[in-house]
């Protein structure tokens, strides 16, 4: 039974890692398409937002793969390496989550560079007009 669980855990972990790679590739292609469509503008924050969201989702799948891998770890040194890797991935996920929040504050559908760069630091409402 133990060998069966180890084998299944390795395959599931491998599949989750493949899904993670696929997400990174697809978000990179989507970001590249947006970058080309915008006319190769390097200050287009929408491209950065697409990449950050893809990396954040990918880290979630990688973290799930790490958790499943922890099931079959039998030695303390391997467990320490696994926890270190998981801690780094969790830290990166938090940083990416914060970065996505910052991008979403300034990215506007009409102004891909962000409302901040258009000189509209705050949105005007009908009552302000």
Secondary structure, 3 states (H helix, E strand, C coil): CHHHHHHHHHHHHHHHHHHHHHHHHHHHHHHHHHHHHCCCCCCCHHHHHHHHHHHHHHHHHHHHHHHHHCCCCCCHHHHHHHHHHHHHHHHHHHHHHHHHHHHHHHCCCCCCCCHHHHCCCCCCCHHHC
